Amino acid sequence: MFSAFKKRGAFLALLFSFALVAAACAEDEPAATSTAAPATTAAAPTTAAPTTAAPTTAAPTTLPPPAPGREVAACQVSDTGGIDDASFNASAWAGAQRAEAELEGVSIAFLESTDAADYRPNIDAFIAEGCDVILTIGFLLANDTAAAAADNPNQLFAIVDQSPGPFPPWADADGNMLSDYANLRGLTFQTDEAAFLAGYMAAGASETGVVGTFGGLPIPPVTIFMDGFVRGVDYYNTVKDASVVALGYDVESGEGQFTNNFDSLDDGRSFAETLVNNGADIVLPVAGPVGLGSAALCQDTGACLIVGVDADWNATAAEFSDVILTSILKNIDISIFNTINNVLVLESLGNPFNGTLANGGVGLAALQDNADRVSSELAQEVADLNDAIVAAGSLAEFLASMADA
């Protein structure tokens, strides 16, 4: 099977050292879905929802072994960043690779989308090929995934950064669902929780008192990182009576700096350079491989450090380890692995999943080459902040409790 499709060997090591998230009993909590001069664009509205936040160790799965001889073909359709983007798509593919390596009877394949026009043809090609589950990687694939799932109710799907609800593309303008979507699993992530920790850390580690961020497109899975990061800087200022400036995103208006693409390394360099020229010495690029251009700028000039996104950039972009402070982990690989395992063992998708600090779905990567920029006191404050968000039940509830204090 899959002779017609491009497959790659193990080009990625397992990205994270987290134990498995218990996928079969995960609860659905819809996520807040947040070389020219930088453009200022209003972000799409973010639909913040309750979160459950926590330690970065996930509960082990308790699934039984699959039936003897059971086989599952898992097929992944990438976003335009490409399968080896060192970030979003790469993390998802690592989860699929792990499933193939560790779960007997699993085979995998992928199709890369170079343009949005590729999404539905790639999905349809995998339907025709007889894939057991089709994994679509990203918010931008929602329209085509929703339509394909409605058109093919017997085909199993999972999508990253969306979960069906009474809003387009899953419902009409009046909120009437276009399908029951029993054949689709949503995989969402409260990355604002981990980004909040990164913002606090960056504010404490900055030597200039200025940090910055920019995004690829003003869509919820991007702006949620930027929102959490800036809120973390603001919280640092509140508790420390400091005045660290966060450039690139305004929490109140939702406006910020966006490259409007996920593939131009030149834009990544240019946007980071603009932030650095305005005083930033720590930059959070939320734009997939575009951020590698930012890392190159930091490496070439020695003027800044990078906060990576989605995967641990010390693993996926190791050539830039000397300028990486930390990474905001969005453990897509775990959710993909567990979804495939559910299909193999349960012959079903499992409940919708929302990754939080509490269940290990999001977190911060370990400090490495630039650990000396984070004092032991600051590191302890970040750890305590993690625990406080978990205890509060969500970042929103934590911030509300602080406002009332």
Summary of the structure (lengths in Angstrom):
residues: 405
radius of gyration: 20.1
end to end distance: 60.2
largest distance: 62.5
contacts: 1598
relative contact order: 0.20
helix: 39%
strand: 18%
